[in-house]
């Protein structure tokens, strides 16, 4: 290893330990693209899991958990399918949109690339929060706390 860190005169060259700017920027490019696409792909995976293979009964370890949907098995299964459709659809849409956005990361300076990635992550978080709120509100409108279907007022 010392042979690689020595200069032509046989002295120790500490500058050889510093990576080149091209390799750092290449790693930054890959990292920002991976971070931007990780959220939508995991959201798509969770959506498919909730929709295709939800847990059979309400539990506190797996599945989409919300107090109004954990009282009866039928409500739990309906809520899992709803969460699967919402998260799966949002994950698919975000994967497509963010896939297009990360193609614009090429040819920009590092600061602009990181700023675009942070902006994408903020948008992803806001959309996930809104989707979660929509699922919870839909379940609360449809069922009461005991898991009974609400009746329309006549």
C-alpha positions as CSV (number, residue, x, y, z in Angstrom):
1,X,0.0,0.0,0.0
2,X,2.9,2.4,0.7
3,X,4.0,2.0,-2.9
4,X,0.8,3.6,-4.1
5,X,1.1,6.5,-1.7
6,X,4.6,7.4,-2.6
7,X,5.7,10.0,-5.1
8,X,8.4,9.5,-7.7
9,X,11.1,10.4,-5.2
10,X,9.9,7.7,-2.8
11,X,8.3,10.1,-0.3
12,X,4.9,9.6,1.2
13,X,2.3,11.5,-0.9
14,X,-0.8,12.3,1.3
15,X,-2.5,14.0,-1.7
16,X,-3.0,10.5,-3.2
17,X,-5.5,9.8,-0.4
18,X,-7.8,12.6,-1.5
19,X,-10.3,11.4,-4.2
20,X,-10.5,13.2,-7.4
21,X,-13.3,15.8,-7.9
22,X,-14.8,13.8,-10.8
23,X,-15.2,10.7,-8.6
24,X,-16.8,12.8,-5.8
25,X,-19.3,14.5,-8.2
26,X,-20.0,11.1,-9.8
27,X,-20.9,9.6,-6.5
28,X,-23.0,12.7,-5.6
29,X,-24.9,12.3,-8.9
30,X,-25.6,8.7,-8.2
31,X,-26.5,9.4,-4.5
32,X,-29.0,12.1,-5.3
33,X,-30.7,10.1,-8.0
34,X,-31.0,7.1,-5.7
35,X,-32.4,9.2,-2.8
36,X,-35.0,10.8,-5.1
37,X,-36.1,7.5,-6.5
38,X,-36.0,5.5,-3.2
39,X,-39.1,7.1,-1.8
40,X,-41.4,6.5,-4.7
41,X,-40.2,2.9,-5.3
42,X,-40.7,2.0,-1.6
43,X,-44.1,3.6,-1.7
44,X,-45.0,1.6,-4.8
45,X,-43.8,-1.6,-3.0
46,X,-45.8,-0.8,0.1
47,X,-48.9,-0.1,-2.0
48,X,-48.6,-3.4,-3.8
49,X,-48.1,-5.2,-0.5
50,X,-51.1,-3.6,1.1
51,X,-53.3,-4.3,-2.0
52,X,-52.1,-7.8,-3.0
53,X,-51.0,-9.4,0.3
54,X,-52.4,-7.5,3.3
55,X,-52.2,-9.0,6.8
56,X,-55.4,-11.1,7.5
57,X,-56.2,-9.5,10.8
58,X,-55.6,-6.2,12.5
59,X,-52.2,-6.1,14.2
60,X,-49.7,-3.6,15.5
61,X,-46.7,-4.8,13.4
62,X,-47.7,-5.0,9.7
63,X,-50.1,-3.2,7.5
64,X,-51.7,0.2,7.4
65,X,-52.8,1.0,11.0
66,X,-55.5,3.5,11.9
67,X,-57.7,3.4,14.9
68,X,-61.0,3.5,13.1
69,X,-60.0,0.5,10.9
70,X,-58.6,-1.8,13.5
71,X,-61.9,-2.8,15.2
72,X,-63.2,-5.3,12.7
73,X,-61.6,-7.6,10.2
74,X,-63.8,-6.5,7.3
75,X,-62.9,-2.8,8.0
76,X,-59.2,-3.7,8.3
77,X,-59.2,-5.5,5.0
78,X,-61.1,-2.7,3.3
79,X,-58.6,-0.1,4.7
80,X,-55.6,-2.2,3.6
81,X,-57.0,-2.3,0.0
82,X,-57.7,1.4,0.0
83,X,-54.2,2.2,1.4
84,X,-52.7,-0.1,-1.3
85,X,-54.6,1.6,-4.1
86,X,-53.7,5.1,-2.9
87,X,-50.0,4.4,-2.0
88,X,-49.5,2.2,-5.1
89,X,-51.0,4.8,-7.4
90,X,-49.0,7.6,-5.8
91,X,-45.8,5.5,-5.9
92,X,-46.3,4.7,-9.6
93,X,-47.0,8.3,-10.4
94,X,-44.1,9.6,-8.4
95,X,-41.7,7.0,-9.8
96,X,-42.6,8.1,-13.4
97,X,-42.4,11.8,-12.5
98,X,-39.2,11.6,-10.5
99,X,-37.6,9.3,-13.1
100,X,-38.1,12.2,-15.6
101,X,-36.8,14.7,-13.1
102,X,-33.6,12.9,-12.3
103,X,-32.7,12.9,-15.9
104,X,-32.4,16.6,-15.6
105,X,-29.6,16.2,-13.0
106,X,-27.0,15.7,-15.7
107,X,-25.0,18.7,-16.7
108,X,-25.8,20.9,-13.7
109,X,-23.5,22.0,-11.0
110,X,-23.4,20.1,-7.7
111,X,-25.3,22.8,-5.7
112,X,-28.1,22.9,-8.2
113,X,-28.4,19.1,-8.3
114,X,-28.6,18.8,-4.5
115,X,-31.1,21.6,-4.4
116,X,-33.3,19.8,-7.0
117,X,-33.0,16.6,-5.0
118,X,-34.1,18.3,-1.7
119,X,-37.0,19.9,-3.5
120,X,-38.1,16.5,-4.9
121,X,-37.8,14.9,-1.4
122,X,-40.0,17.7,0.1
123,X,-42.6,17.3,-2.6
124,X,-42.6,13.5,-2.0
125,X,-43.1,13.9,1.7
126,X,-45.9,16.4,1.3
127,X,-47.7,14.1,-1.1
128,X,-47.3,11.1,1.2
129,X,-48.7,13.2,4.1
130,X,-51.7,14.3,2.0
131,X,-52.3,10.7,0.9
132,X,-52.2,9.4,4.5
133,X,-54.6,12.1,5.5
134,X,-57.0,11.3,2.7
135,X,-57.0,7.6,3.6
136,X,-57.7,8.4,7.3
137,X,-60.4,10.8,6.5
138,X,-62.1,8.4,4.1
139,X,-62.1,5.6,6.7
140,X,-63.5,8.1,9.3
141,X,-66.2,9.1,7.0
142,X,-67.2,5.6,6.1
143,X,-66.9,3.9,9.5
144,X,-67.3,4.9,13.2
145,X,-64.8,4.0,15.9
146,X,-66.4,0.6,16.6
147,X,-66.1,-0.4,12.9
148,X,-69.7,0.0,12.0
149,X,-70.6,1.4,8.6
150,X,-72.1,4.9,9.0
151,X,-75.5,5.4,7.6
152,X,-76.5,8.3,5.5
153,X,-78.9,10.7,7.2
154,X,-82.3,10.4,5.7
